[in-house]
Amino acid sequence: MPDLDPEINERIEGLLNQEYITEDQSKVLKAYFMYGRSSKVASEKLNMHPTGFAHVTSSLAHRNILEKLGRGKFILADDESAFIMPFVEPEIPPDPPLNMTEQEKNWMLENYSDYRSKRSEAARILKRSKFDICRMAIELKLDAKR
């Protein structure tokens, strides 16, 4: 098995530690540089389909982590300021707690069926948001979550 150049290995590990690349992407990069910069050989060694391997290297090139020299030929980029971080889905905060008074609960149980198609009017009567009316209805099992 060929050896990986220690400098390239160190740079790949640095990219992994700084979260520019994932663990799987680091394996692809190491295999690519270890097996003579041949995508075909590296994909075979990783038991990957060649198009999957090409997709990973292409996405890294689009994010400026790899520089494309020609068809299937890449080098690691030197300019870290040009790297584009992968998109991270923002965390959605949980819904705020629903504090329902006894009076609101009784009103919902008695009158919700009349205002089911007019939730805005029910919200106006209870001086709550339409979102709160929907949450109260779901909590009281007067309506189903869709």
TIRO-2110 file (N, C-alpha, C; in Angstrom, 1 decimal):
// TIRO-2110
0.8, -1.2, 0.0, N, 1, A
0.0, 0.0, 0.0, CA, 1, A
0.9, 1.2, 0.0, C, 1, A
0.7, 2.2, -0.9, N, 2, A
1.5, 3.4, -1.0, CA, 2, A
1.3, 4.3, 0.3, C, 2, A
2.3, 5.0, 0.6, N, 3, A
2.3, 5.9, 1.7, CA, 3, A
1.8, 7.3, 1.3, C, 3, A
1.1, 7.9, 2.2, N, 4, A
0.6, 9.3, 2.0, CA, 4, A
1.6, 10.3, 2.4, C, 4, A
1.9, 11.3, 1.6, N, 5, A
2.9, 12.3, 2.0, CA, 5, A
2.5, 12.9, 3.3, C, 5, A
3.4, 13.0, 4.3, N, 6, A
3.0, 13.5, 5.6, CA, 6, A
2.5, 14.9, 5.6, C, 6, A
3.0, 15.8, 4.7, N, 7, A
2.5, 17.1, 4.6, CA, 7, A
1.0, 17.2, 4.1, C, 7, A
0.7, 16.3, 3.1, N, 8, A
-0.7, 16.3, 2.7, CA, 8, A
-1.6, 15.7, 3.7, C, 8, A
-1.1, 14.7, 4.4, N, 9, A
-1.9, 14.1, 5.5, CA, 9, A
-2.2, 15.1, 6.6, C, 9, A
-1.1, 15.9, 6.9, N, 10, A
-1.3, 17.0, 8.0, CA, 10, A
-2.3, 18.0, 7.5, C, 10, A
-2.3, 18.4, 6.3, N, 11, A
-3.2, 19.4, 5.8, CA, 11, A
-4.6, 18.9, 5.8, C, 11, A
-4.8, 17.6, 5.4, N, 12, A
-6.1, 17.0, 5.4, CA, 12, A
-6.7, 17.0, 6.8, C, 12, A
-5.8, 16.5, 7.8, N, 13, A
-6.2, 16.5, 9.2, CA, 13, A
-6.6, 17.9, 9.7, C, 13, A
-5.8, 18.9, 9.3, N, 14, A
-6.1, 20.3, 9.7, CA, 14, A
-7.5, 20.7, 9.1, C, 14, A
-7.8, 20.4, 7.9, N, 15, A
-9.1, 20.7, 7.3, CA, 15, A
-10.2, 20.0, 8.1, C, 15, A
-9.9, 18.8, 8.5, N, 16, A
-10.9, 18.0, 9.2, CA, 16, A
-11.1, 18.6, 10.6, C, 16, A
-10.1, 19.0, 11.3, N, 17, A
-10.2, 19.6, 12.6, CA, 17, A
-10.9, 20.9, 12.6, C, 17, A
-10.7, 21.7, 11.5, N, 18, A
-11.3, 23.0, 11.4, CA, 18, A
-12.8, 22.9, 10.8, C, 18, A
-13.2, 21.6, 10.6, N, 19, A
-14.5, 21.3, 10.1, CA, 19, A
-14.8, 21.9, 8.7, C, 19, A
-13.8, 22.0, 7.9, N, 20, A
-14.0, 22.4, 6.5, CA, 20, A
-14.5, 21.2, 5.7, C, 20, A
-14.1, 20.0, 6.2, N, 21, A
-14.5, 18.7, 5.5, CA, 21, A
-15.0, 17.7, 6.6, C, 21, A
-15.7, 16.7, 6.1, N, 22, A
-16.2, 15.7, 7.0, CA, 22, A
-15.2, 14.5, 7.0, C, 22, A
-15.5, 13.6, 7.9, N, 23, A
-14.6, 12.4, 8.0, CA, 23, A
-14.6, 11.6, 6.7, C, 23, A
-15.8, 11.5, 6.1, N, 24, A
-15.8, 10.7, 4.8, CA, 24, A
-15.1, 11.4, 3.7, C, 24, A
-15.2, 12.8, 3.6, N, 25, A
-14.4, 13.5, 2.6, CA, 25, A
-12.9, 13.4, 2.9, C, 25, A
-12.5, 13.4, 4.1, N, 26, A
-11.1, 13.2, 4.4, CA, 26, A
-10.6, 11.8, 3.9, C, 26, A
-11.4, 10.8, 4.1, N, 27, A
-11.0, 9.5, 3.6, CA, 27, A
-10.9, 9.5, 2.0, C, 27, A
-11.8, 10.2, 1.4, N, 28, A
-11.7, 10.3, -0.1, CA, 28, A
-10.4, 11.1, -0.5, C, 28, A
-10.1, 12.2, 0.2, N, 29, A
-8.9, 12.9, -0.2, CA, 29, A
-7.7, 12.1, 0.1, C, 29, A
-7.6, 11.4, 1.2, N, 30, A
-6.4, 10.6, 1.5, CA, 30, A
-6.2, 9.5, 0.5, C, 30, A
-7.3, 8.9, 0.1, N, 31, A
-7.2, 7.8, -0.9, CA, 31, A
-6.8, 8.4, -2.2, C, 31, A
-7.3, 9.5, -2.6, N, 32, A
-7.0, 10.2, -3.9, CA, 32, A
-5.5, 10.5, -3.9, C, 32, A
-4.9, 11.1, -2.9, N, 33, A
-3.5, 11.5, -2.9, CA, 33, A
-2.6, 10.3, -2.6, C, 33, A
-3.1, 9.2, -2.0, N, 34, A
-2.3, 8.1, -1.7, CA, 34, A
-2.1, 7.2, -2.9, C, 34, A
-3.1, 7.1, -3.7, N, 35, A
-3.0, 6.2, -4.9, CA, 35, A
-2.7, 6.9, -6.2, C, 35, A
-1.7, 7.8, -6.2, N, 36, A
-1.2, 8.4, -7.4, CA, 36, A
-2.1, 9.4, -8.0, C, 36, A
-3.0, 10.0, -7.3, N, 37, A
-4.0, 11.0, -7.8, CA, 37, A
-4.8, 10.4, -8.9, C, 37, A
-5.2, 9.2, -8.8, N, 38, A
-6.0, 8.5, -9.7, CA, 38, A
-7.4, 8.3, -9.1, C, 38, A
-8.4, 8.9, -9.6, N, 39, A
-9.8, 8.8, -9.1, CA, 39, A
-10.2, 7.4, -9.2, C, 39, A
-9.9, 6.7, -10.3, N, 40, A
-10.4, 5.4, -10.6, CA, 40, A
-9.9, 4.4, -9.5, C, 40, A
-8.5, 4.4, -9.3, N, 41, A
-7.9, 3.5, -8.4, CA, 41, A
-8.4, 3.8, -7.0, C, 41, A
-8.4, 5.1, -6.6, N, 42, A
-8.8, 5.5, -5.2, CA, 42, A
-10.3, 5.1, -5.0, C, 42, A
-11.2, 5.2, -5.9, N, 43, A
-12.6, 4.8, -5.7, CA, 43, A
-12.7, 3.3, -5.6, C, 43, A
-11.9, 2.6, -6.3, N, 44, A
-11.9, 1.1, -6.2, CA, 44, A
-11.4, 0.7, -4.8, C, 44, A
-10.3, 1.4, -4.3, N, 45, A
-9.8, 1.0, -3.0, CA, 45, A
-10.8, 1.4, -1.9, C, 45, A
-11.6, 2.4, -2.1, N, 46, A
-12.6, 2.7, -1.1, CA, 46, A
-14.0, 2.0, -1.3, C, 46, A
-14.0, 1.2, -2.3, N, 47, A
-15.3, 0.5, -2.7, CA, 47, A
-16.4, 1.5, -2.9, C, 47, A
-16.0, 2.5, -3.6, N, 48, A
-17.0, 3.6, -4.0, CA, 48, A
-17.3, 3.5, -5.5, C, 48, A
-18.4, 3.9, -5.9, N, 49, A
-18.7, 4.0, -7.3, CA, 49, A
-17.9, 5.2, -7.8, C, 49, A
-17.3, 5.2, -9.0, N, 50, A
-16.5, 6.3, -9.5, CA, 50, A
-17.3, 7.6, -9.6, C, 50, A
-18.6, 7.6, -9.9, N, 51, A
-19.4, 8.8, -10.0, CA, 51, A
-19.6, 9.4, -8.6, C, 51, A
-19.7, 8.6, -7.6, N, 52, A
-19.8, 9.1, -6.2, CA, 52, A
-18.5, 9.7, -5.8, C, 52, A
-17.4, 9.1, -6.1, N, 53, A
-16.1, 9.7, -5.8, CA, 53, A
-15.9, 11.0, -6.5, C, 53, A
-16.3, 11.1, -7.8, N, 54, A
-16.2, 12.3, -8.6, CA, 54, A
-17.1, 13.4, -8.0, C, 54, A
-18.3, 13.0, -7.5, N, 55, A
-19.2, 14.0, -6.9, CA, 55, A
-18.5, 14.6, -5.6, C, 55, A
-17.8, 13.8, -4.8, N, 56, A
-17.2, 14.3, -3.6, CA, 56, A
-16.1, 15.3, -4.0, C, 56, A
-15.2, 14.9, -4.9, N, 57, A
-14.1, 15.7, -5.3, CA, 57, A
-14.6, 17.0, -6.0, C, 57, A
-15.6, 16.9, -6.8, N, 58, A
-16.2, 18.0, -7.4, CA, 58, A
-16.8, 19.0, -6.4, C, 58, A
-17.5, 18.5, -5.4, N, 59, A
-18.1, 19.4, -4.4, CA, 59, A
-17.0, 20.1, -3.6, C, 59, A
-15.9, 19.4, -3.3, N, 60, A
-14.7, 20.0, -2.6, CA, 60, A
-14.1, 21.1, -3.5, C, 60, A
-14.1, 20.9, -4.8, N, 61, A
-13.5, 21.9, -5.7, CA, 61, A
-14.4, 23.1, -5.8, C, 61, A
-15.7, 22.9, -5.7, N, 62, A
-16.7, 24.0, -5.7, CA, 62, A
-16.5, 24.9, -4.5, C, 62, A
-16.1, 24.2, -3.4, N, 63, A
-16.0, 24.9, -2.1, CA, 63, A
-14.5, 25.4, -1.9, C, 63, A
-13.7, 25.4, -3.0, N, 64, A
-12.4, 25.9, -3.1, CA, 64, A
-11.4, 25.2, -2.1, C, 64, A
-11.7, 24.0, -1.7, N, 65, A
-10.8, 23.2, -0.9, CA, 65, A
-9.8, 22.5, -1.9, C, 65, A
-10.3, 22.1, -3.0, N, 66, A
-9.4, 21.5, -4.0, CA, 66, A
-9.3, 22.5, -5.2, C, 66, A
-8.2, 22.5, -5.9, N, 67, A
-8.1, 23.3, -7.1, CA, 67, A
-8.0, 22.3, -8.2, C, 67, A
-8.8, 22.5, -9.2, N, 68, A
-8.9, 21.6, -10.4, CA, 68, A
-7.8, 22.0, -11.4, C, 68, A
-7.0, 21.0, -11.7, N, 69, A
-5.9, 21.2, -12.7, CA, 69, A
-6.3, 20.8, -14.1, C, 69, A
-7.2, 19.8, -14.2, N, 70, A
-7.6, 19.3, -15.4, CA, 70, A
-8.7, 18.2, -15.1, C, 70, A
-9.1, 17.5, -16.1, N, 71, A
-10.1, 16.5, -15.9, CA, 71, A
-9.7, 15.4, -14.9, C, 71, A
-10.3, 15.4, -13.8, N, 72, A
-10.0, 14.5, -12.7, CA, 72, A
-8.7, 14.7, -12.0, C, 72, A
-8.0, 15.8, -12.2, N, 73, A
-6.8, 16.1, -11.5, CA, 73, A
-7.0, 17.3, -10.6, C, 73, A
-6.6, 17.1, -9.3, N, 74, A
-6.8, 18.1, -8.3, CA, 74, A
-5.6, 18.3, -7.4, C, 74, A
-5.4, 19.4, -6.8, N, 75, A
-4.4, 19.7, -5.7, CA, 75, A
-5.2, 20.3, -4.6, C, 75, A
-4.6, 20.2, -3.4, N, 76, A
-5.2, 20.9, -2.2, CA, 76, A
-4.9, 22.4, -2.4, C, 76, A
-5.9, 23.2, -2.1, N, 77, A
-5.8, 24.7, -2.2, CA, 77, A
-5.0, 25.2, -1.0, C, 77, A
-4.2, 26.3, -1.3, N, 78, A
-3.4, 26.9, -0.2, CA, 78, A
-4.2, 28.0, 0.5, C, 78, A
-5.0, 28.7, -0.1, N, 79, A
-5.7, 29.9, 0.4, CA, 79, A
-6.9, 29.5, 1.3, C, 79, A
-6.7, 29.4, 2.6, N, 80, A
-7.9, 29.0, 3.4, CA, 80, A
-8.9, 30.1, 3.5, C, 80, A
-8.6, 31.3, 3.2, N, 81, A
-9.6, 32.4, 3.3, CA, 81, A
-10.6, 32.3, 2.2, C, 81, A
-10.3, 31.5, 1.1, N, 82, A
-11.3, 31.3, 0.0, CA, 82, A
-12.2, 30.1, 0.2, C, 82, A
-11.9, 29.3, 1.3, N, 83, A
-12.7, 28.1, 1.5, CA, 83, A
-14.2, 28.5, 1.8, C, 83, A
-15.1, 27.8, 1.3, N, 84, A
-16.5, 28.0, 1.5, CA, 84, A
-17.0, 26.9, 2.5, C, 84, A
-17.5, 27.4, 3.6, N, 85, A
-18.0, 26.4, 4.6, CA, 85, A
-19.2, 25.7, 4.1, C, 85, A
-19.4, 24.4, 4.5, N, 86, A
-20.7, 23.8, 4.1, CA, 86, A
-21.9, 24.4, 4.8, C, 86, A
-23.0, 24.3, 4.1, N, 87, A
-24.2, 24.9, 4.7, CA, 87, A
-24.7, 24.0, 5.9, C, 87, A
-24.9, 24.7, 7.0, N, 88, A
-25.4, 24.0, 8.2, CA, 88, A
-26.8, 24.5, 8.5, C, 88, A
-27.7, 23.5, 8.5, N, 89, A
-29.1, 23.8, 8.8, CA, 89, A
-29.3, 24.5, 10.2, C, 89, A
-29.9, 25.7, 10.2, N, 90, A
-30.1, 26.3, 11.5, CA, 90, A
-31.0, 25.5, 12.4, C, 90, A
-30.7, 25.6, 13.7, N, 91, A
-31.6, 24.9, 14.7, CA, 91, A
-32.9, 25.6, 14.8, C, 91, A
-34.0, 24.9, 14.8, N, 92, A
-35.3, 25.5, 15.0, CA, 92, A
-35.6, 25.5, 16.5, C, 92, A
-35.8, 26.6, 17.1, N, 93, A
-36.1, 26.6, 18.5, CA, 93, A
-37.5, 26.0, 18.8, C, 93, A
-37.6, 25.3, 20.0, N, 94, A
-38.9, 24.7, 20.3, CA, 94, A
-40.0, 25.8, 20.5, C, 94, A
-41.2, 25.3, 20.3, N, 95, A
-42.3, 26.2, 20.5, CA, 95, A
-42.4, 26.7, 22.0, C, 95, A
-42.7, 27.9, 22.2, N, 96, A
-42.8, 28.4, 23.6, CA, 96, A
-43.9, 27.7, 24.3, C, 96, A
-43.8, 27.6, 25.7, N, 97, A
-44.8, 26.8, 26.4, CA, 97, A
-46.2, 27.5, 26.3, C, 97, A
-47.2, 26.6, 26.2, N, 98, A
-48.6, 27.1, 26.1, CA, 98, A
-49.2, 27.2, 27.5, C, 98, A
-49.5, 28.4, 27.9, N, 99, A
-50.1, 28.6, 29.2, CA, 99, A
-51.6, 28.9, 29.0, C, 99, A
-52.4, 28.0, 29.3, N, 100, A
-53.9, 28.1, 29.0, CA, 100, A
-54.6, 28.3, 30.4, C, 100, A
-55.4, 29.3, 30.5, N, 101, A
-56.1, 29.5, 31.8, CA, 101, A
-57.3, 28.6, 31.8, C, 101, A
-57.9, 28.4, 32.9, N, 102, A
-59.1, 27.6, 33.0, CA, 102, A
-60.3, 28.2, 32.2, C, 102, A
-60.4, 29.5, 32.2, N, 103, A
-61.4, 30.2, 31.5, CA, 103, A
-61.3, 29.9, 29.9, C, 103, A
-60.0, 30.0, 29.4, N, 104, A
-59.7, 29.8, 28.0, CA, 104, A
-60.0, 28.3, 27.7, C, 104, A
-59.7, 27.4, 28.6, N, 105, A
-59.9, 26.0, 28.3, CA, 105, A
-61.4, 25.7, 28.2, C, 105, A
-62.2, 26.3, 29.1, N, 106, A
-63.6, 26.1, 29.1, CA, 106, A
-64.3, 26.7, 27.8, C, 106, A
-63.8, 27.9, 27.5, N, 107, A
-64.3, 28.5, 26.3, CA, 107, A
-64.0, 27.7, 25.0, C, 107, A
-62.8, 27.2, 24.9, N, 108, A
-62.4, 26.3, 23.8, CA, 108, A
-63.3, 25.1, 23.7, C, 108, A
-63.5, 24.4, 24.9, N, 109, A
-64.3, 23.2, 24.9, CA, 109, A
-65.7, 23.4, 24.5, C, 109, A
-66.3, 24.6, 24.9, N, 110, A
-67.7, 24.9, 24.6, CA, 110, A
-67.9, 25.5, 23.2, C, 110, A
-67.0, 26.4, 22.7, N, 111, A
-67.2, 27.1, 21.5, CA, 111, A
-66.4, 26.9, 20.3, C, 111, A
-65.3, 26.0, 20.5, N, 112, A
-64.4, 25.9, 19.4, CA, 112, A
-65.0, 25.3, 18.1, C, 112, A
-66.0, 24.4, 18.3, N, 113, A
-66.6, 23.9, 17.1, CA, 113, A
-67.3, 24.9, 16.2, C, 113, A
-67.8, 26.0, 16.9, N, 114, A
-68.5, 27.1, 16.1, CA, 114, A
-67.4, 28.0, 15.4, C, 114, A
-66.2, 28.0, 16.0, N, 115, A
-65.2, 28.9, 15.4, CA, 115, A
-64.1, 28.2, 14.7, C, 115, A
-64.3, 26.9, 14.4, N, 116, A
-63.2, 26.1, 13.9, CA, 116, A
-62.8, 26.6, 12.5, C, 116, A
-63.7, 27.1, 11.7, N, 117, A
-63.3, 27.6, 10.4, CA, 117, A
-63.0, 29.1, 10.5, C, 117, A
-63.2, 29.7, 11.7, N, 118, A
-62.9, 31.1, 11.9, CA, 118, A
-61.9, 31.3, 13.1, C, 118, A
-60.8, 30.7, 13.0, N, 119, A
-59.8, 30.7, 14.1, CA, 119, A
-59.4, 32.2, 14.4, C, 119, A
-59.3, 33.0, 13.4, N, 120, A
-58.9, 34.4, 13.6, CA, 120, A
-59.9, 35.1, 14.6, C, 120, A
-61.2, 34.8, 14.4, N, 121, A
-62.2, 35.4, 15.3, CA, 121, A
-62.1, 34.8, 16.7, C, 121, A
-61.8, 33.5, 16.8, N, 122, A
-61.6, 32.9, 18.1, CA, 122, A
-60.4, 33.5, 18.8, C, 122, A
-59.3, 33.8, 18.0, N, 123, A
-58.1, 34.4, 18.6, CA, 123, A
-58.4, 35.8, 19.1, C, 123, A
-59.3, 36.6, 18.3, N, 124, A
-59.7, 37.9, 18.7, CA, 124, A
-60.5, 37.9, 20.0, C, 124, A
-61.4, 36.9, 20.2, N, 125, A
-62.2, 36.8, 21.4, CA, 125, A
-61.4, 36.5, 22.6, C, 125, A
-60.4, 35.6, 22.4, N, 126, A
-59.6, 35.2, 23.6, CA, 126, A
-58.4, 36.0, 23.8, C, 126, A
-58.2, 37.0, 22.8, N, 127, A
-57.0, 37.9, 22.9, CA, 127, A
-55.7, 37.1, 22.9, C, 127, A
-55.7, 36.1, 22.0, N, 128, A
-54.5, 35.2, 21.8, CA, 128, A
-54.2, 35.2, 20.3, C, 128, A
-53.0, 34.7, 19.9, N, 129, A
-52.7, 34.6, 18.5, CA, 129, A
-53.4, 33.4, 17.9, C, 129, A
-53.5, 33.4, 16.6, N, 130, A
-54.2, 32.3, 15.9, CA, 130, A
-53.3, 31.1, 16.1, C, 130, A
-52.0, 31.2, 16.1, N, 131, A
-51.1, 30.1, 16.4, CA, 131, A
-51.4, 29.5, 17.8, C, 131, A
-51.7, 30.3, 18.8, N, 132, A
-52.0, 29.8, 20.1, CA, 132, A
-53.4, 29.0, 20.1, C, 132, A
-54.3, 29.6, 19.3, N, 133, A
-55.6, 28.9, 19.2, CA, 133, A
-55.5, 27.5, 18.6, C, 133, A
-54.7, 27.4, 17.6, N, 134, A
-54.4, 26.1, 17.0, CA, 134, A
-53.7, 25.2, 17.9, C, 134, A
-52.8, 25.7, 18.7, N, 135, A
-52.1, 24.8, 19.6, CA, 135, A
-53.0, 24.4, 20.8, C, 135, A
-53.9, 25.3, 21.2, N, 136, A
-54.8, 24.9, 22.3, CA, 136, A
-55.8, 23.8, 21.8, C, 136, A
-56.2, 24.0, 20.5, N, 137, A
-57.1, 23.0, 20.0, CA, 137, A
-56.5, 21.6, 19.9, C, 137, A
-55.2, 21.6, 19.5, N, 138, A
-54.5, 20.3, 19.4, CA, 138, A
-54.3, 19.7, 20.8, C, 138, A
-54.0, 20.6, 21.7, N, 139, A
-53.7, 20.1, 23.1, CA, 139, A
-55.0, 19.5, 23.7, C, 139, A
-56.1, 20.2, 23.4, N, 140, A
-57.4, 19.7, 24.0, CA, 140, A
-58.0, 18.6, 23.1, C, 140, A
-57.3, 18.2, 22.1, N, 141, A
-57.8, 17.2, 21.1, CA, 141, A
-59.1, 17.6, 20.4, C, 141, A
-59.2, 18.8, 20.2, N, 142, A
-60.4, 19.3, 19.4, CA, 142, A
-60.1, 19.4, 17.9, C, 142, A
-58.8, 19.3, 17.6, N, 143, A
-58.3, 19.4, 16.2, CA, 143, A
-57.1, 18.5, 16.1, C, 143, A
-56.8, 18.1, 14.9, N, 144, A
-55.6, 17.2, 14.7, CA, 144, A
-54.5, 18.0, 14.2, C, 144, A
-53.3, 17.7, 14.5, N, 145, A
-52.1, 18.3, 13.9, CA, 145, A
-51.9, 17.8, 12.5, C, 145, A
-51.8, 18.8, 11.6, N, 146, A
-51.7, 18.4, 10.2, CA, 146, A
-50.3, 18.6, 9.7, C, 146, A
END
